[in-house]
Structure formats: C-alpha cells, structure tokens
Amino acid sequence: MVNRVQVVELVNRRVTRILLVAEASLPASQFQAFRKVVLDEFGRNGLVRELERLAGQDELEGRDG
C-alpha cells in the first residue's frame, strides 16, 4: 500500500526538476512567481493538504467497515 509520505516524496522530486527547468528558462521575476504557484499547488496549501484530508477520510471509513 502506498502512503501519503511516499506520494509526497515522488511529487517533490518532480517539482524540484520542474523548478530547475523553469529557473533556467524564465527571467528571475517570472520564475519567482512561477515557483510560488507551483509550491502552493503541490505543497502544504495544495496537494499535501488534500492528501492529508483523503488519508483522514480513509481512516474514518476504515473504522466504520
């Protein structure tokens, strides 16, 4: 079974690579804006929070069944 930590680690590796390419391709001001959006979407305010919510739902459903 895959857990939330494993998923976050896989996503973070890819986010790091995407940010590296963006940094090499974009002017500094555009890169900073892009970086903020990517980290918001895939970090604690986005995907990580949604995975935590889903994990919490799975735990609740597991208790019922």
C-alpha positions as CSV (number, residue, x, y, z in Angstrom):
1,M,0.0,0.0,0.0
2,V,1.3,3.5,-0.9
3,N,1.1,6.1,1.9
4,R,0.9,9.8,1.8
5,V,4.6,10.3,2.6
6,Q,5.7,8.2,-0.4
7,V,3.4,10.1,-2.7
8,V,4.7,13.5,-1.5
9,E,8.3,12.3,-1.9
10,L,7.6,11.3,-5.5
11,V,5.8,14.6,-6.3
12,N,8.6,16.7,-4.6
13,R,11.3,15.1,-6.8
14,R,9.4,16.1,-9.9
15,V,8.5,19.6,-8.6
16,T,12.3,20.1,-7.9
17,R,13.1,19.1,-11.5
18,I,10.3,21.3,-12.9
19,L,11.5,24.3,-10.9
20,L,15.1,23.7,-12.1
21,V,14.0,23.9,-15.7
22,A,11.8,26.9,-15.1
23,E,14.7,28.7,-13.3
24,A,16.9,28.1,-16.4
25,S,14.2,29.3,-18.8
26,L,12.4,32.2,-17.1
27,P,13.6,35.7,-16.1
28,A,14.1,36.0,-12.4
29,S,10.8,37.8,-11.6
30,Q,8.7,35.4,-13.6
31,F,10.5,32.4,-12.1
32,Q,9.7,33.6,-8.6
33,A,6.0,33.9,-9.5
34,F,6.0,30.5,-11.1
35,R,7.8,29.0,-8.2
36,K,5.2,30.4,-5.7
37,V,2.3,29.0,-7.8
38,V,4.0,25.5,-8.1
39,L,4.8,25.3,-4.4
40,D,1.3,26.5,-3.4
41,E,-0.3,23.9,-5.6
42,F,1.9,20.9,-4.7
43,G,2.9,21.9,-1.2
44,R,1.2,22.3,2.2
45,N,-1.5,24.6,0.8
46,G,-2.4,22.3,-2.1
47,L,-1.8,18.7,-2.8
48,V,-0.3,17.8,0.6
49,R,-3.3,19.2,2.4
50,E,-5.7,17.3,0.0
51,L,-3.7,14.0,0.6
52,E,-4.0,14.5,4.3
53,R,-7.7,15.1,4.0
54,L,-8.1,11.9,1.9
55,A,-6.0,9.9,4.4
56,G,-8.2,11.1,7.2
57,Q,-11.3,10.0,5.2
58,D,-9.8,6.6,4.6
59,E,-9.1,6.2,8.4
60,L,-12.7,7.2,9.2
61,E,-14.1,4.8,6.5
62,G,-11.8,2.0,7.8
63,R,-13.3,2.3,11.3
64,D,-16.8,2.1,10.0
65,G,-16.2,-1.0,7.9
